[in-house]
Amino acid sequence: MGTVENLAGMNNSQKGKIGETMALAWLQKHGYAILFTNWRSRHLEIDVIATKGDEIVFVEVKTRYSQNWGAPWEAVNAKKRRLILSAADVFMRSGYCSLEPRFDILSILVSGGEADVVHIPNAFYPERN
């Protein structure tokens, strides 16, 4: 994706902002219209809510600065998926949007001054009852 400034001396919040900025730029470059960032309802949060075509896309952004704990996308475990699905359910029930929902992950690995973005569309699905 390109080079990243020197991370030395940055705290995790500052590093997270870099990841968010890269994610938004990547999504816009690939034709997504950003509706919300860091959308919240009580304790629930969705990193990015965007549209593309006839879908509303709920995007979880994971940024890592090493692979010591695995690839960034691996951090989206079952608990995190349930929280995202719950937040999306609240959002959809608000009546704001009637598009078909999709759940994606943007996995960003920053290493050696370079950023590598892996997009996982349809990364997970809501359970059907």
C-alpha positions in Angstrom: 0.0 0.0 0.0 2.9 2.3 0.5 5.4 3.6 3.0 4.5 4.5 6.6 6.2 7.2 8.7 8.5 6.3 11.5 6.5 4.7 14.3 9.1 5.2 17.0 7.8 7.1 20.0 4.1 6.7 19.0 1.6 5.3 21.4 -1.0 2.7 20.5 -3.7 5.3 19.9 -1.5 7.2 17.5 -0.7 3.9 15.7 -4.3 3.0 15.5 -5.2 6.3 13.9 -2.6 5.5 11.2 -4.3 2.2 10.5 -7.8 3.8 10.4 -6.5 6.4 7.9 -5.0 3.7 5.7 -8.2 1.7 5.8 -10.4 4.6 4.8 -8.1 5.6 2.0 -8.0 1.9 0.8 -11.8 1.6 0.9 -12.4 4.9 -1.0 -9.8 4.0 -3.6 -11.7 0.7 -4.2 -15.1 2.4 -4.6 -16.6 2.3 -1.2 -18.7 5.2 0.0 -18.0 5.8 3.7 -21.1 6.5 5.8 -19.7 6.3 9.4 -16.4 5.6 11.2 -16.3 4.3 14.7 -20.1 4.0 14.9 -21.2 3.3 18.4 -24.3 2.2 20.3 -23.6 1.8 24.0 -20.7 -0.7 24.3 -20.9 -1.8 20.6 -18.8 -0.4 17.9 -18.3 -0.8 14.2 -15.0 0.5 12.7 -16.4 1.5 9.3 -19.8 1.4 7.8 -19.8 1.9 4.0 -21.8 1.2 0.9 -20.7 -0.4 -2.3 -23.3 -1.3 -5.0 -26.4 -2.6 -3.4 -24.7 -3.6 -0.1 -24.0 -2.0 3.2 -20.6 -3.1 4.4 -19.6 -3.4 8.0 -15.8 -3.3 8.1 -13.6 -4.4 11.0 -10.2 -2.9 10.7 -7.2 -4.7 12.3 -3.8 -3.2 12.2 -0.7 -4.8 13.5 3.0 -3.7 13.5 4.4 -7.2 13.7 3.2 -10.8 13.1 4.4 -11.9 16.6 0.7 -12.6 17.5 -0.3 -13.8 14.0 -1.9 -12.0 11.1 -4.1 -9.0 12.0 -7.3 -10.6 10.7 -6.8 -13.6 13.1 -7.7 -11.2 16.0 -11.3 -11.1 14.8 -12.3 -14.1 16.9 -15.8 -15.5 17.6 -16.5 -13.0 20.5 -15.5 -10.0 18.3 -17.6 -11.3 15.4 -20.6 -11.6 17.8 -20.1 -8.0 19.0 -19.9 -6.7 15.4 -23.0 -8.7 14.4 -24.9 -7.3 17.4 -23.8 -3.7 16.5 -24.9 -4.2 12.9 -28.2 -5.6 14.1 -28.8 -2.4 16.1 -27.8 -0.3 13.2 -30.0 -2.1 10.7 -33.0 -2.0 13.1 -32.7 1.8 13.4 -34.2 1.9 9.9 -31.3 3.9 8.5 -30.6 1.5 5.7 -32.4 -1.4 3.9 -29.4 -2.6 1.8 -28.2 -6.1 2.1 -25.5 -6.3 4.8 -22.0 -7.7 4.3 -19.2 -8.2 6.9 -15.6 -7.6 5.8 -12.2 -7.4 7.5 -9.4 -5.1 6.4 -6.2 -6.6 7.8 -3.3 -4.1 7.7 0.3 -5.3 8.5 2.8 -2.5 8.9 6.4 -3.7 8.8 9.7 -2.2 7.7 8.0 1.1 6.8 5.6 -0.7 4.4 1.9 -1.4 4.8 0.3 -4.4 3.4 -3.5 -4.5 3.2 -5.5 -7.7 2.9 -9.2 -7.3 2.3 -11.4 -10.2 3.3 -14.9 -9.7 1.9 -17.8 -11.7 3.4 -15.4 -12.6 6.3 -18.3 -13.9 8.4 -22.0 -14.2 8.3 -24.9 -13.8 10.8 -26.2 -17.0 12.2 -29.6 -17.9 10.7 -32.3 -19.1 13.1 
